[in-house]
């Protein structure tokens, strides 16, 4: 994924978004895995997510990778590092 960014940061949430990508073999992405640090927090098919239930005034790092129907995974994009308000 490219253009991975965080926006609309509040005391407890952040919006993450990115541009889709094809896998190394050219197959279109079937979905995306979103990580908070090293923890998988979501497996989604769209290119944005709102992460909720964050702690106030806390620093977080997020990553995303794309995968295709053949099981190929991209490299991790990120980190997007934010600090909640």
C-alpha positions in Angstrom: 0.0 0.0 0.0 1.1 3.6 -0.7 0.2 7.0 0.7 -0.5 5.6 4.1 -1.6 8.4 6.4 -3.4 9.2 9.6 -5.9 12.0 10.0 -8.7 13.3 12.2 -6.8 12.5 15.4 -8.9 12.8 18.5 -8.4 11.9 22.2 -9.5 8.3 21.5 -9.4 7.7 17.7 -7.6 8.1 14.4 -8.6 7.7 10.8 -6.1 5.7 8.7 -6.2 5.6 4.9 -4.0 4.4 2.0 -4.0 3.7 -1.7 -4.5 0.1 -2.9 -1.8 -1.9 -4.5 -1.3 -5.1 -6.5 0.7 -8.0 -5.1 4.2 -8.8 -6.4 2.6 -11.2 -9.0 0.3 -8.4 -10.3 -2.9 -9.8 -8.7 -5.2 -7.2 -7.3 -5.3 -6.9 -3.5 -8.1 -8.9 -1.9 -7.7 -7.2 1.4 -5.6 -5.4 3.9 -4.2 -6.3 7.4 -3.9 -3.3 9.7 -1.5 -3.5 12.7 -1.2 -1.4 15.8 2.5 -2.0 16.6 3.0 -5.7 16.1 -0.7 -6.6 16.9 -3.1 -7.3 14.0 -6.2 -5.1 14.8 -8.2 -5.5 11.6 -8.5 -7.5 8.3 -10.5 -5.4 5.9 -11.2 -5.1 2.2 -11.5 -1.3 1.9 -8.6 1.3 2.1 -9.5 3.1 5.2 -10.4 2.5 8.8 -11.2 4.4 12.0 -9.3 3.0 15.0 -11.1 3.6 18.2 -10.6 2.9 21.9 -7.2 4.6 22.0 -5.8 6.2 25.2 -5.6 10.0 25.5 -2.2 11.6 25.0 -0.6 8.3 23.9 1.8 7.6 21.0 0.8 4.9 18.5 2.4 3.4 15.4 0.3 1.7 12.7 1.2 -0.4 9.7 -0.7 -1.9 6.8 -0.1 -4.7 4.3 -2.0 -5.9 1.3 -2.7 -9.5 0.4 -4.2 -11.2 -2.7 -6.4 -14.2 -3.3 -3.3 -16.3 -3.9 -2.0 -15.7 -0.4 0.8 -13.3 -1.4 1.4 -10.4 1.0 3.1 -7.0 0.3 5.7 -5.5 2.5 4.4 -3.5 5.5 3.6 0.1 4.8 4.3 2.5 7.6 4.7 3.3 10.3 2.2 6.0 10.6 2.9 7.4 14.1 0.4 9.6 15.9 -0.2 10.9 19.3 -3.7 11.2 20.5 -4.9 14.5 21.9 
